[in-house]
Amino acid sequence: MRYCHKLNIVHRDLKPENLLYVNNEDNALIKVSDFGLARFMATKETLYTACGTPNYVAPEVLNGQGYDALVDCWSLGVILYVMLCGFPPFYDEDEEVLFQKINSGYYEFPSPYWETVSNEAKDLICKLLINDPSKRLTAEQILKHPWLSETNNSVQQLQFQVSEYKKYKTHRLVRFV
C-alpha cells in the first residue's frame, strides 16, 4: 500500500480476498488485486464516495465526513486482526449494527484466540484501528513498526486462526448466497 499511496492511489476495498500469492512457494510475494473501487487522488483531495466491503470499511467512510488514503490503513488493521485470529474485530449480521460497532471503535483481543499473539502485533492493530484518521499510522509508518521491522520476533503457531477463519468465511458465503 505504501507504493500505491506514494502514487496517490487509494484502493478503498482492501480485504483478504484481494490479497493474492504470486505462487505456492514459501515466502511468495503477495499482490493486491481488484482495483475496481480504487481512485487516483490529487494531493490534499478529500474523497466522499461511500464504498468498500462492510467489515473492512473505515469509520470516516461510513460517516460521510470525507477521507483519504488512511482508509486503506484501517482496512489493513482489520485484515491483520483477521489473519491473526480468524475473525474480524467488528461483526454483526445486521449491517446497521455492524456500522455502529465500527463507529464505536470498540474491539477486544478475546482469549484464548489472542493468547499466543505478541504485544507488538496487538500494538500495530491498535495503531491502525483508530477512529481518528489523523492519529492512525500511514502505510510508511506501518513498515517501520517494531512488529514488522524487528528481526527478533519469534514465530508462534496460531492455534485458532485457520479453523476460525474457515468458519467466518463459510458463514459469509452462506449469508450472501
C-alpha positions, -999 to 999 in steps of 0.1 A, spaced: 0 0 0 29 23 6 37 21 -32 1 28 -41 -2 57 -17 30 72 -30 14 72 -64 -17 88 -48 -38 57 -54 -64 48 -27 -76 12 -31 -108 16 -10 -117 -21 -9 -88 -40 8 -98 -73 23 -82 -108 25 -99 -119 -8 -80 -91 -26 -45 -103 -14 -31 -130 -37 1 -150 -35 21 -149 -67 28 -187 -64 27 -216 -39 63 -213 -27 73 -203 8 78 -166 11 59 -159 -21 52 -123 -29 17 -111 -22 0 -88 -47 -31 -66 -42 -59 -72 -67 -93 -57 -76 -87 -21 -81 -123 -16 -92 -130 9 -65 -95 25 -65 -91 61 -72 -63 85 -80 -63 112 -55 -49 147 -61 -27 160 -32 -49 172 -3 -80 159 -21 -108 146 1 -130 117 -11 -166 112 -2 -179 82 -21 -192 55 3 -177 23 -9 -158 -8 2 -167 -41 19 -187 -36 51 -164 -54 76 -133 -36 63 -146 -1 58 -132 28 79 -155 49 101 -148 81 82 -163 64 50 -194 55 70 -198 90 84 -195 107 51 -170 132 66 -145 128 38 -115 106 37 -81 99 22 -56 71 18 -58 63 56 -89 43 49 -67 17 34 -46 16 66 -78 10 87 -86 -19 63 -50 -33 68 -57 -32 106 -89 -53 101 -70 -77 78 -42 -81 102 -67 -88 130 -85 -114 109 -52 -130 99 -41 -134 135 -73 -148 150 -95 -159 121 -125 -135 126 -130 -97 123 -128 -72 151 -162 -58 142 -190 -82 132 -228 -84 130 -253 -99 107 -272 -66 106 -252 -41 85 -266 -11 105 -254 -27 138 -221 -36 122 -216 1 112 -224 12 147 -198 -12 160 -172 2 136 -181 37 145 -177 29 182 -142 18 176 -145 -8 203 -130 -42 198 -112 -67 220 -85 -93 218 -105 -122 233 -89 -152 250 -80 -178 240 -76 -166 204 -51 -139 212 -30 -155 239 -2 -165 216 -2 -133 196 26 -108 206 20 -75 222 38 -59 193 13 -73 168 -16 -61 190 0 -27 193 2 -24 155 -35 -33 152 -44 -7 179 -25 19 159 -44 11 128 -79 7 142 -81 42 155 -113 61 146 -95 94 142 -76 91 109 -51 118 119 -38 95 147 -38 64 125 -5 50 112 3 57 75 15 29 52 50 43 56 48 42 94 33 6 93 65 -6 77 86 10 105 65 -5 133 86 -28 155 64 -59 148 74 -57 111 108 -41 114 125 -61 142 141 -93 132 140 -109 167 102 -116 166 96 -152 174 72 -173 153 42 -187 171 17 -212 158 -17 -196 158 -38 -223 172 -73 -210 163 -67 -189 132 -73 -214 104 -104 -230 119 -120 -197 129 -113 -182 95 -129 -212 78 -160 -207 100 -161 -170 93 -157 -175 55 -183 -202 54 -207 -181 73 -201 -151 50 -206 -173 19 -238 -188 32 -251 -153 41 -246 -140 5 -259 -170 -14 
